[in-house]
């Protein structure tokens, strides 16, 4: 009888503990993805500090996307130790140098042939490496009904991915986003897919046709009003190069 009682207590204990779920959000995240969605965004976590140790050139597209999220946290006052702060400042400088390496207005104007790349009949040799990679990704992951252009359990690598998008501006909105300007264009392509574009300093009007080379937020949290994609959480594109009605903007 005693053995049966002990066995019943043991079984009940197993059943009880099996029903208890541990809230992992109370622990330090082990991956960059976990850190990006952790409920406490006032801390630069060890996994994020490790990313800050890398050089900007060695980061993958996904890691650069996570770096943008870390940058936003730091700008919002997240606590950071001295060594990580030094790494962060170094990365800011490396990021700045990378952006400065993109073609400038002077470079484009001095090279009459290079201006051809803003037209539809561009040749591949006249485009920058950034543009070519963005357009290649757009062909590999086309923006059409049902497209999933953000990270989830079955899709990886979209955070910070270089991406190309062309369409008509159908409206403007403000989104809740930790990275970049919250002001967006709502741009609809020929497939009817509406993409929120964080246009920063670029200016355009409703009805304009825009071409955008930039990076995907990859987080699926834009949720702008008027976005009627089959998959509503599209994320957004952070514009880095823009052509409006065939004219390159600077």
PAPALO-653812 format. One record per residue: residue number from 1; x, y, z of N, C-alpha, C in turn. Coordinates in nm, 3 decimals. Example, Ala and Ser with C-alpha at 12.3 -4.5 7.8 and 13.67 -1.06 7.14 Angstrom:
2
  num      n_x      n_y      n_z     ca_x     ca_y     ca_z      c_x      c_y      c_z
    1    1.319   -0.569    0.780    1.230   -0.450    0.780    1.320   -0.330    0.780
    2    1.285   -0.225    0.708    1.367   -0.106    0.714    1.290    0.003    0.787
This chain:
250
  num      n_x      n_y      n_z     ca_x     ca_y     ca_z      c_x      c_y      c_z
    1    0.083   -0.121    0.000    0.000    0.000    0.000    0.087    0.126    0.000
    2    0.196    0.119    0.082    0.287    0.232    0.089    0.351    0.260   -0.046
    3    0.390    0.151   -0.114    0.455    0.165   -0.245    0.360    0.229   -0.346
    4    0.233    0.189   -0.341    0.133    0.244   -0.433    0.114    0.394   -0.407
    5    0.109    0.429   -0.278    0.090    0.569   -0.239    0.208    0.654   -0.287
    6    0.330    0.602   -0.265    0.450    0.674   -0.310    0.450    0.690   -0.461
    7    0.408    0.585   -0.530    0.402    0.589   -0.677    0.302    0.693   -0.724
    8    0.186    0.698   -0.658    0.083    0.797   -0.695    0.133    0.940   -0.673
    9    0.203    0.958   -0.560    0.256    1.092   -0.531    0.359    1.131   -0.637
   10    0.443    1.035   -0.676    0.546    1.060   -0.778    0.483    1.096   -0.912
   11    0.378    1.020   -0.951    0.308    1.048   -1.077    0.244    1.186   -1.075
   12    0.182    1.220   -0.962    0.117    1.351   -0.949    0.221    1.463   -0.958
   13    0.339    1.438   -0.898    0.448    1.537   -0.903    0.495    1.561   -1.046
   14    0.511    1.450   -1.121    0.553    1.460   -1.260    0.450    1.536   -1.342
   15    0.323    1.505   -1.322    0.216    1.571   -1.396    0.212    1.720   -1.363
   16    0.232    1.752   -1.234    0.226    1.891   -1.191    0.341    1.972   -1.249
   17    0.463    1.918   -1.236    0.580    1.991   -1.288    0.577    2.000   -1.439
   18    0.514    1.905   -1.505    0.504    1.908   -1.650    0.414    2.019   -1.698
   19    0.325    2.064   -1.610    0.230    2.170   -1.647    0.286    2.309   -1.618
   20    0.399    2.311   -1.547    0.458    2.441   -1.513    0.550    2.485   -1.625
   21    0.525    2.602   -1.678    0.610    2.655   -1.785    0.700    2.763   -1.728
   22    0.823    2.762   -1.772    0.919    2.861   -1.725    0.916    2.982   -1.818
   23    0.902    3.097   -1.759    0.901    3.220   -1.838    1.045    3.257   -1.874
   24    1.084    3.224   -1.997    1.221    3.248   -2.041    1.253    3.396   -2.052
   25    1.148    3.478   -2.056    1.173    3.621   -2.071    1.238    3.681   -1.947
   26    1.239    3.603   -1.837    1.305    3.651   -1.715    1.455    3.622   -1.716
   27    1.502    3.547   -1.814    1.642    3.510   -1.823    1.710    3.587   -1.936
   28    1.843    3.592   -1.929    1.919    3.659   -2.034    1.902    3.584   -2.166
   29    1.870    3.654   -2.275    1.852    3.588   -2.405    1.982    3.525   -2.453
   30    1.967    3.414   -2.525    2.084    3.342   -2.574    2.114    3.372   -2.721
   31    2.018    3.428   -2.793    2.038    3.461   -2.933    2.002    3.607   -2.957
   32    2.050    3.662   -3.069    2.018    3.801   -3.104    1.869    3.818   -3.127
   33    1.807    3.717   -3.185    1.663    3.725   -3.209    1.587    3.735   -3.078
   34    1.626    3.652   -2.979    1.560    3.657   -2.848    1.583    3.792   -2.782
   35    1.704    3.846   -2.797    1.736    3.976   -2.738    1.651    4.088   -2.800
   36    1.624    4.076   -2.931    1.549    4.182   -3.001    1.403    4.189   -2.957
   37    1.351    4.078   -2.903    1.209    4.078   -2.862    1.193    4.064   -2.711
   38    1.305    4.067   -2.636    1.299    4.055   -2.491    1.221    4.171   -2.432
   39    1.149    4.142   -2.324    1.064    4.246   -2.266    1.144    4.361   -2.204
   40    1.269    4.334   -2.166    1.355    4.439   -2.110    1.452    4.489   -2.217
   41    1.422    4.604   -2.272    1.506    4.663   -2.376    1.596    4.773   -2.320
   42    1.616    4.774   -2.188    1.702    4.875   -2.126    1.841    4.819   -2.099
   43    1.864    4.694   -2.141    1.991    4.627   -2.115    2.054    4.584   -2.248
   44    2.185    4.603   -2.261    2.259    4.546   -2.373    2.306    4.409   -2.326
   45    2.246    4.305   -2.379    2.268    4.170   -2.330    2.403    4.115   -2.378
   46    2.457    4.012   -2.308    2.586    3.954   -2.347    2.593    3.914   -2.494
   47    2.486    3.856   -2.548    2.487    3.814   -2.688    2.498    3.935   -2.780
   48    2.443    4.050   -2.737    2.453    4.173   -2.816    2.593    4.235   -2.802
   49    2.650    4.224   -2.683    2.786    4.274   -2.662    2.885    4.198   -2.751
   50    2.859    4.069   -2.767    2.946    3.987   -2.852    2.940    4.035   -2.997
   51    2.819    4.075   -3.042    2.806    4.128   -3.179    2.884    4.257   -3.193
   52    2.884    4.341   -3.089    2.954    4.469   -3.095    3.105    4.451   -3.107
   53    3.155    4.332   -3.075    3.299    4.305   -3.086    3.342    4.284   -3.231
   54    3.247    4.253   -3.320    3.279    4.227   -3.459    3.303    4.358   -3.535
   55    3.367    4.348   -3.649    3.381    4.464   -3.737    3.256    4.474   -3.823
   56    3.224    4.595   -3.866    3.103    4.615   -3.947    3.113    4.538   -4.079
   57    3.233    4.532   -4.135    3.253    4.463   -4.263    3.231    4.313   -4.252
   58    3.256    4.257   -4.133    3.242    4.114   -4.114    3.100    4.072   -4.077
   59    3.013    4.169   -4.051    2.876    4.136   -4.013    2.796    4.089   -4.133
   60    2.709    3.993   -4.110    2.615    3.951   -4.215    2.505    4.056   -4.224
   61    2.421    4.047   -4.327    2.308    4.139   -4.340    2.218    4.131   -4.216
   62    2.197    4.010   -4.169    2.111    3.990   -4.052    2.172    4.056   -3.928
   63    2.303    4.040   -3.911    2.370    4.099   -3.796    2.368    4.252   -3.803
   64    2.378    4.308   -3.923    2.370    4.453   -3.937    2.232    4.503   -3.897
   65    2.131    4.422   -3.925    1.996    4.457   -3.883    1.984    4.458   -3.732
   66    2.044    4.358   -3.668    2.042    4.354   -3.522    2.125    4.469   -3.463
   67    2.232    4.508   -3.534    2.312    4.622   -3.487    2.228    4.749   -3.485
   68    2.142    4.765   -3.585    2.053    4.882   -3.587    1.960    4.883   -3.467
   69    1.913    4.764   -3.429    1.825    4.753   -3.313    1.902    4.787   -3.184
   70    2.027    4.739   -3.175    2.110    4.769   -3.058    2.137    4.920   -3.052
   71    2.165    4.979   -3.169    2.190    5.123   -3.175    2.070    5.201   -3.119
   72    1.951    5.158   -3.158    1.830    5.225   -3.111    1.816    5.212   -2.960
   73    1.849    5.095   -2.906    1.841    5.074   -2.761    1.937    5.167   -2.688
   74    2.059    5.179   -2.740    2.159    5.264   -2.676    2.117    5.411   -2.683
   75    2.064    5.451   -2.798    2.018    5.590   -2.813    1.902    5.620   -2.718
   76    1.826    5.516   -2.683    1.714    5.533   -2.591    1.756    5.522   -2.444
   77    1.888    5.506   -2.421    1.938    5.508   -2.284    1.968    5.374   -2.221
   78    1.975    5.268   -2.300    2.007    5.136   -2.245    2.146    5.139   -2.181
   79    2.161    5.070   -2.069    2.290    5.068   -1.999    2.393    4.988   -2.077
   80    2.517    5.038   -2.078    2.622    4.971   -2.154    2.755    4.989   -2.081
   81    2.836    4.884   -2.077    2.965    4.894   -2.009    3.066    4.966   -2.098
   82    3.181    5.002   -2.036    3.280    5.084   -2.106    3.336    5.016   -2.230
   83    3.371    4.887   -2.218    3.430    4.816   -2.332    3.330    4.808   -2.448
   84    3.205    4.775   -2.417    3.102    4.765   -2.522    3.075    4.901   -2.584
   85    3.084    5.006   -2.503    3.063    5.141   -2.556    3.173    5.177   -2.655
   86    3.296    5.136   -2.624    3.408    5.160   -2.715    3.388    5.086   -2.847
   87    3.343    4.961   -2.837    3.315    4.883   -2.957    3.202    4.946   -3.038
   88    3.101    4.996   -2.967    2.986    5.060   -3.031    3.029    5.184   -3.109
   89    3.113    5.267   -3.048    3.160    5.389   -3.115    3.244    5.354   -3.238
   90    3.324    5.247   -3.226    3.404    5.202   -3.340    3.314    5.159   -3.455
   91    3.208    5.085   -3.421    3.116    5.038   -3.525    3.041    5.154   -3.591
   92    3.008    5.255   -3.512    2.942    5.373   -3.569    3.031    5.437   -3.676
   93    3.161    5.445   -3.647    3.256    5.503   -3.741    3.269    5.414   -3.864
   94    3.272    5.284   -3.845    3.283    5.191   -3.957    3.157    5.196   -4.044
   95    3.043    5.209   -3.978    2.917    5.220   -4.051    2.914    5.348   -4.133
   96    2.963    5.456   -4.073    2.968    5.586   -4.142    3.057    5.577   -4.265
   97    3.174    5.513   -4.251    3.266    5.498   -4.363    3.203    5.415   -4.475
   98    3.126    5.312   -4.435    3.059    5.229   -4.536    2.958    5.313   -4.615
   99    2.878    5.392   -4.545    2.777    5.472   -4.613    2.842    5.578   -4.702
  100    2.956    5.630   -4.656    3.027    5.731   -4.737    3.088    5.669   -4.862
  101    3.106    5.537   -4.860    3.163    5.468   -4.977    3.061    5.451   -5.089
  102    2.933    5.473   -5.056    2.829    5.466   -5.160    2.846    5.584   -5.254
  103    2.803    5.572   -5.380    2.825    5.680   -5.478    2.762    5.812   -5.435
  104    2.840    5.920   -5.445    2.792    6.053   -5.409    2.734    6.123   -5.531
  105    2.668    6.234   -5.505    2.610    6.314   -5.614    2.719    6.361   -5.709
  106    2.833    6.403   -5.653    2.943    6.451   -5.737    2.997    6.341   -5.826
  107    3.013    6.221   -5.768    3.065    6.108   -5.846    2.973    6.075   -5.962
  108    2.843    6.077   -5.934    2.746    6.041   -6.037    2.741    6.145   -6.149
  109    2.752    6.272   -6.110    2.744    6.378   -6.209    2.871    6.385   -6.294
  110    2.984    6.350   -6.236    3.110    6.352   -6.311    3.120    6.238   -6.410
  111    3.044    6.135   -6.387    3.046    6.018   -6.476    2.913    6.014   -6.550
  112    2.909    6.064   -6.671    2.783    6.074   -6.744    2.718    5.938   -6.766
  113    2.799    5.836   -6.782    2.743    5.703   -6.804    2.676    5.649   -6.680
  114    2.728    5.686   -6.562    2.672    5.632   -6.439    2.530    5.679   -6.414
  115    2.491    5.792   -6.476    2.355    5.841   -6.457    2.252    5.750   -6.523
  116    2.298    5.664   -6.614    2.204    5.574   -6.682    2.138    5.476   -6.586
  117    2.200    5.451   -6.472    2.146    5.347   -6.385    2.015    5.388   -6.318
  118    1.974    5.515   -6.332    1.846    5.553   -6.275    1.731    5.525   -6.371
  119    1.761    5.483   -6.493    1.657    5.455   -6.590    1.626    5.307   -6.597
  120    1.514    5.274   -6.660    1.471    5.134   -6.668    1.563    5.049   -6.753
  121    1.637    5.112   -6.845    1.724    5.035   -6.933    1.867    5.025   -6.879
  122    1.879    5.029   -6.745    2.011    5.019   -6.683    2.083    4.891   -6.724
  123    2.213    4.898   -6.738    2.291    4.776   -6.755    2.345    4.736   -6.620
  124    2.367    4.606   -6.600    2.411    4.556   -6.471    2.544    4.616   -6.429
  125    2.634    4.645   -6.526    2.766    4.695   -6.491    2.762    4.836   -6.435
  126    2.653    4.913   -6.459    2.644    5.051   -6.413    2.587    5.062   -6.273
  127    2.540    4.953   -6.218    2.481    4.957   -6.085    2.584    4.924   -5.978
  128    2.559    4.977   -5.858    2.649    4.949   -5.748    2.629    4.806   -5.699
  129    2.726    4.758   -5.625    2.716    4.624   -5.568    2.595    4.613   -5.475
  130    2.570    4.722   -5.401    2.455    4.725   -5.311    2.324    4.707   -5.388
  131    2.310    4.780   -5.498    2.188    4.770   -5.579    2.170    4.630   -5.637
  132    2.277    4.575   -5.690    2.270    4.443   -5.752    2.226    4.337   -5.652
  133    2.284    4.344   -5.532    2.247    4.245   -5.430    2.102    4.265   -5.386
  134    2.059    4.391   -5.374    1.921    4.420   -5.335    1.823    4.366   -5.440
  135    1.854    4.386   -5.568    1.766    4.341   -5.675    1.765    4.189   -5.685
  136    1.879    4.128   -5.658    1.887    3.981   -5.660    1.798    3.923   -5.550
  137    1.800    3.983   -5.432    1.716    3.936   -5.323    1.567    3.956   -5.353
  138    1.536    4.067   -5.424    1.397    4.093   -5.460    1.345    3.988   -5.558
  139    1.434    3.938   -5.645    1.394    3.832   -5.738    1.381    3.698   -5.666
  140    1.468    3.678   -5.568    1.467    3.552   -5.493    1.348    3.546   -5.399
  141    1.311    3.661   -5.340    1.198    3.668   -5.248    1.102    3.777   -5.297
  142    1.027    3.750   -5.405    0.940    3.853   -5.464    0.829    3.899   -5.371
  143    0.803    4.030   -5.375    0.695    4.089   -5.295    0.563    4.072   -5.369
  144    0.489    3.970   -5.331    0.359    3.943   -5.392    0.266    3.890   -5.284
  145    0.141    3.869   -5.318    0.043    3.823   -5.220    0.092    3.699   -5.146
  146    0.091    3.706   -5.014    0.132    3.593   -4.934    0.279    3.589   -4.901
  147    0.358    3.682   -4.954    0.502    3.682   -4.930    0.532    3.709   -4.783
  148    0.626    3.637   -4.728    0.670    3.657   -4.589    0.811    3.715   -4.593
  149    0.823    3.843   -4.565    0.952    3.912   -4.576    1.004    3.953   -4.439
  150    0.981    3.870   -4.341    1.032    3.897   -4.207    1.064    3.766   -4.137
  151    1.145    3.773   -4.034    1.187    3.653   -3.962    1.074    3.594   -3.879
  152    1.058    3.463   -3.889    0.971    3.390   -3.798    1.031    3.251   -3.781
  153    0.955    3.158   -3.728    1.009    3.025   -3.699    1.060    2.952   -3.823
  154    0.998    2.978   -3.938    1.036    2.906   -4.060    1.113    2.993   -4.160
  155    1.123    3.122   -4.133    1.194    3.211   -4.224    1.303    3.286   -4.147
  156    1.425    3.282   -4.199    1.537    3.348   -4.133    1.613    3.436   -4.233
  157    1.691    3.527   -4.179    1.782    3.604   -4.262    1.727    3.731   -4.323
  158    1.603    3.772   -4.287    1.546    3.891   -4.349    1.586    4.020   -4.279
  159    1.626    4.012   -4.152    1.665    4.133   -4.080    1.792    4.191   -4.142
  160    1.780    4.314   -4.193    1.895    4.380   -4.254    1.925    4.338   -4.396
  161    1.839    4.252   -4.454    1.863    4.206   -4.592    1.851    4.323   -4.690
  162    1.947    4.332   -4.783    1.938    4.433   -4.888    1.823    4.396   -4.980
  163    1.739    4.494   -5.014    1.618    4.462   -5.089    1.579    4.579   -5.180
  164    1.523    4.544   -5.295    1.479    4.643   -5.394    1.328    4.639   -5.405
  165    1.267    4.757   -5.413    1.122    4.763   -5.427    1.084    4.881   -5.517
  166    0.993    4.857   -5.610    0.947    4.963   -5.700    0.795    4.964   -5.702
  167    0.738    5.084   -5.694    0.593    5.094   -5.700    0.546    5.238   -5.689
  168    0.416    5.254   -5.673    0.353    5.387   -5.664    0.322    5.421   -5.519
  169    0.353    5.545   -5.481    0.318    5.591   -5.347    0.166    5.611   -5.341
  170    0.102    5.537   -5.252   -0.045    5.548   -5.239   -0.087    5.619   -5.111
  171    0.010    5.651   -5.026   -0.023    5.720   -4.902    0.097    5.736   -4.811
  172    0.072    5.798   -4.697    0.177    5.823   -4.598    0.126    5.779   -4.461
  173    0.219    5.748   -4.373    0.177    5.703   -4.240    0.293    5.717   -4.142
  174    0.264    5.693   -4.016    0.364    5.690   -3.910    0.356    5.552   -3.847
  175    0.472    5.487   -3.830    0.472    5.354   -3.769    0.550    5.357   -3.637
  176    0.521    5.258   -3.554    0.597    5.240   -3.430    0.714    5.149   -3.463
  177    0.832    5.207   -3.468    0.950    5.130   -3.506    1.070    5.182   -3.429
  178    1.152    5.091   -3.378    1.266    5.130   -3.297    1.385    5.176   -3.381
  179    1.381    5.151   -3.510    1.496    5.180   -3.596    1.457    5.276   -3.706
  180    1.531    5.385   -3.721    1.506    5.479   -3.830    1.386    5.569   -3.806
  181    1.356    5.649   -3.908    1.245    5.743   -3.899    1.110    5.670   -3.900
  182    1.015    5.715   -3.819    0.883    5.651   -3.818    0.795    5.693   -3.936
  183    0.838    5.796   -4.010    0.760    5.842   -4.125    0.780    5.747   -4.243
  184    0.669    5.705   -4.304    0.680    5.610   -4.415    0.596    5.650   -4.535
  185    0.639    5.601   -4.651    0.555    5.598   -4.769    0.489    5.462   -4.773
  186    0.365    5.457   -4.815    0.301    5.330   -4.846    0.312    5.313   -4.998
  187    0.392    5.216   -5.040    0.421    5.198   -5.182    0.365    5.065   -5.231
  188    0.284    5.071   -5.337    0.222    4.950   -5.392    0.288    4.913   -5.524
  189    0.336    4.789   -5.534    0.402    4.745   -5.658    0.302    4.687   -5.757
  190    0.350    4.637   -5.869    0.262    4.587   -5.975    0.186    4.462   -5.932
  191    0.232    4.395   -5.826    0.162    4.277   -5.776    0.054    4.311   -5.674
  192    0.043    4.441   -5.642   -0.055    4.483   -5.543   -0.003    4.475   -5.400
  193    0.125    4.443   -5.386    0.186    4.431   -5.253    0.222    4.571   -5.203
  194    0.177    4.605   -5.083    0.205    4.737   -5.026    0.318    4.725   -4.925
  195    0.423    4.803   -4.947    0.541    4.800   -4.860    0.559    4.935   -4.790
  196    0.569    4.937   -4.658    0.604    5.061   -4.587    0.752    5.093   -4.611
  197    0.780    5.215   -4.657    0.917    5.257   -4.685    0.956    5.369   -4.589
  198    1.055    5.345   -4.504    1.109    5.450   -4.418    1.202    5.535   -4.504
  199    1.153    5.652   -4.545    1.221    5.729   -4.650    1.321    5.831   -4.597
  200    1.334    5.844   -4.464    1.430    5.936   -4.404    1.416    6.076   -4.465
  201    1.521    6.130   -4.528    1.518    6.268   -4.579    1.464    6.278   -4.722
  202    1.438    6.163   -4.787    1.387    6.167   -4.924    1.243    6.218   -4.926
  203    1.210    6.300   -5.025    1.076    6.360   -5.033    1.009    6.322   -5.164
  204    0.882    6.283   -5.156    0.805    6.247   -5.276    0.657    6.272   -5.248
  205    0.578    6.265   -5.355    0.435    6.292   -5.344    0.352    6.168   -5.376
  206    0.231    6.171   -5.332    0.137    6.063   -5.363    0.123    6.052   -5.515
  207    0.131    5.932   -5.566    0.122    5.910   -5.710    0.257    5.897   -5.778
  208    0.365    5.937   -5.708    0.500    5.923   -5.764    0.538    5.775   -5.773
  209    0.617    5.743   -5.874    0.673    5.607   -5.888    0.813    5.609   -5.828
  210    0.835    5.525   -5.729    0.965    5.524   -5.661    1.034    5.389   -5.674
  211    1.165    5.395   -5.685    1.248    5.276   -5.677    1.332    5.291   -5.551
  212    1.333    5.188   -5.470    1.402    5.196   -5.341    1.499    5.079   -5.327
  213    1.623    5.113   -5.294    1.723    5.012   -5.258    1.754    5.035   -5.111
  214    1.729    4.938   -5.028    1.751    4.957   -4.885    1.763    4.826   -4.812
  215    1.731    4.828   -4.683    1.739    4.707   -4.602    1.605    4.679   -4.536
  216    1.568    4.553   -4.534    1.444    4.512   -4.469    1.458    4.518   -4.318
  217    1.353    4.565   -4.251    1.355    4.561   -4.105    1.353    4.416   -4.059
  218    1.278    4.332   -4.133    1.275    4.190   -4.104    1.209    4.151   -3.975
  219    1.143    4.248   -3.908    1.082    4.215   -3.780    0.930    4.196   -3.788
  220    0.870    4.240   -3.898    0.727    4.218   -3.916    0.639    4.299   -3.825
  221    0.691    4.413   -3.772    0.613    4.487   -3.675    0.561    4.622   -3.725
  222    0.573    4.651   -3.853    0.535    4.783   -3.902    0.385    4.809   -3.884
  223    0.302    4.715   -3.932    0.157    4.725   -3.915    0.101    4.863   -3.949
  224    0.139    4.915   -4.063    0.090    5.047   -4.105   -0.055    5.035   -4.153
  225   -0.133    5.138   -4.128   -0.272    5.137   -4.175   -0.272    5.144   -4.328
  226   -0.361    5.071   -4.391   -0.369    5.072   -4.536   -0.286    4.964   -4.602
  227   -0.213    4.885   -4.523   -0.135    4.774   -4.579   -0.227    4.653   -4.588
  228   -0.261    4.614   -4.710   -0.360    4.508   -4.728   -0.299    4.380   -4.785
  229   -0.174    4.354   -4.751   -0.113    4.230   -4.796   -0.181    4.111   -4.731
  230   -0.174    3.996   -4.797   -0.227    3.874   -4.736   -0.158    3.850   -4.602
  231   -0.028    3.868   -4.601    0.046    3.865   -4.475    0.059    4.010   -4.430
  232   -0.017    4.049   -4.328   -0.026    4.190   -4.293    0.103    4.244   -4.228
  233    0.173    4.159   -4.153    0.294    4.207   -4.088    0.412    4.200   -4.185
  234    0.429    4.307   -4.260    0.531    4.308   -4.365    0.665    4.358   -4.317
  235    0.669    4.423   -4.202    0.791    4.494   -4.167    0.801    4.619   -4.252
  236    0.921    4.664   -4.282    0.938    4.785   -4.363    1.076    4.782   -4.429
  237    1.098    4.878   -4.519    1.229    4.893   -4.582    1.288    5.027   -4.537
  238    1.412    5.023   -4.493    1.485    5.145   -4.460    1.558    5.190   -4.586
  239    1.510    5.297   -4.649    1.564    5.342   -4.778    1.705    5.396   -4.764
  240    1.793    5.350   -4.854    1.930    5.400   -4.858    1.960    5.469   -4.991
  241    1.899    5.418   -5.100    1.910    5.481   -5.231    1.770    5.486   -5.291
  242    1.734    5.601   -5.349    1.598    5.620   -5.398    1.598    5.692   -5.534
  243    1.515    5.643   -5.624    1.487    5.714   -5.749    1.338    5.745   -5.752
  244    1.304    5.869   -5.783    1.164    5.912   -5.788    1.131    5.956   -5.929
  245    1.034    5.887   -5.990    0.995    5.914   -6.129    1.118    5.914   -6.221
  246    1.207    5.819   -6.196    1.325    5.802   -6.281    1.444    5.887   -6.247
  247    1.431    5.974   -6.145    1.542    6.062   -6.108    1.601    6.018   -5.975
  248    1.733    5.997   -5.974    1.800    5.956   -5.853    1.799    6.071   -5.752
  249    1.770    6.040   -5.626    1.766    6.142   -5.520    1.890    6.131   -5.432
  250    1.931    6.246   -5.376    2.052    6.249   -5.293    2.023    6.312   -5.159
